[in-house]
Amino acid sequence: MQKKTFEHEKTNEVLTERDWRLFREENLISVKGGHCPPPIREWTDIKNLPSDLKQNIEELEFQKPTSIQMQAIPIGLNMRDMIALAPTGSGKSAAFLIPLIIFLMK
């Protein structure tokens, strides 16, 4: 069975709940609870990303957010509580620190 890939044909603004469900499924993201913000697909999806932080992400050559970062960063930016489980080395520290750094830089 061939794995389907979520294409970037649509902008985030026009994606439906079904599109986000498929995206989460394809990226092994599971969420529970209500009012969970949609994940980010690219670093550029982070609203108001300070240029210094963007430059650091580029210098570290982080091409694309990991699954935990895709979902945890929007939750953190919305100041929501979460419990996140992900393997060692999956980028959890950055997932939790990026929203904190953005908040502190404001």
C-alpha positions in Angstrom: 0.0 0.0 0.0 1.5 3.4 -1.0 1.6 6.1 1.6 -0.5 9.1 0.7 1.2 12.5 1.1 -0.5 15.7 2.1 0.1 18.1 -0.8 0.6 21.8 -0.2 -2.0 22.6 -2.9 -4.1 24.6 -0.6 -3.2 27.5 1.7 -3.8 27.0 5.4 -6.7 29.4 5.3 -8.8 27.2 3.0 -8.0 23.8 4.5 -11.0 22.0 5.9 -11.3 20.0 9.1 -11.0 16.9 7.0 -7.8 18.2 5.4 -6.3 18.8 8.8 -7.4 15.4 10.0 -5.7 13.8 7.0 -2.6 15.9 7.6 -2.4 14.9 11.2 -3.0 11.2 10.3 -0.2 11.3 7.7 2.2 12.9 10.2 1.3 10.6 13.0 -0.2 13.4 15.1 -3.0 12.5 17.5 -4.9 15.1 19.5 -7.6 14.9 22.1 -9.7 17.6 23.6 -11.5 20.5 22.2 -10.5 23.6 20.3 -7.1 22.4 19.2 -5.4 24.8 16.8 -4.4 23.4 13.4 -0.8 22.3 13.1 1.9 24.3 11.2 3.2 22.7 8.0 6.3 24.9 7.5 8.3 27.3 9.7 6.8 30.2 7.7 3.3 29.2 9.1 4.3 30.6 12.5 2.7 34.1 12.7 5.0 36.9 14.0 8.1 34.7 14.0 10.9 37.1 15.1 13.6 37.5 12.5 16.3 36.5 15.0 14.5 33.2 15.7 13.9 32.6 12.0 17.6 33.1 11.3 18.6 30.6 14.0 16.2 28.0 12.6 17.7 28.5 9.2 21.3 28.4 10.5 20.6 25.1 12.3 19.2 23.9 8.9 15.9 22.8 10.3 14.2 22.2 6.9 10.7 21.3 8.2 9.1 21.1 11.7 8.8 17.6 13.1 5.4 16.1 13.9 5.6 17.2 17.6 6.7 20.7 16.6 3.9 20.9 14.0 1.2 20.5 16.6 2.8 21.7 19.9 4.0 25.1 18.6 0.5 26.3 17.7 -0.8 25.0 21.0 1.9 26.9 22.9 1.4 30.1 20.9 -2.3 29.9 21.9 -1.2 29.6 25.5 -3.1 26.3 25.8 -2.2 23.4 28.1 -1.0 20.1 26.6 0.6 16.8 27.4 2.8 15.7 24.5 4.4 12.3 23.9 7.1 11.8 21.3 10.3 9.8 21.0 13.7 11.0 22.1 15.3 13.2 19.5 12.0 14.2 17.9 12.3 18.0 18.7 10.2 18.3 21.9 12.4 20.8 23.5 12.2 23.2 20.5 8.4 22.5 20.3 8.0 23.9 23.8 10.7 26.6 23.7 9.8 28.3 20.4 6.5 29.6 21.7 8.2 30.6 25.0 10.9 32.5 23.1 8.4 34.2 20.9 6.4 35.3 24.0 9.6 36.6 25.7 10.8 38.5 22.7 7.5 40.4 22.5 
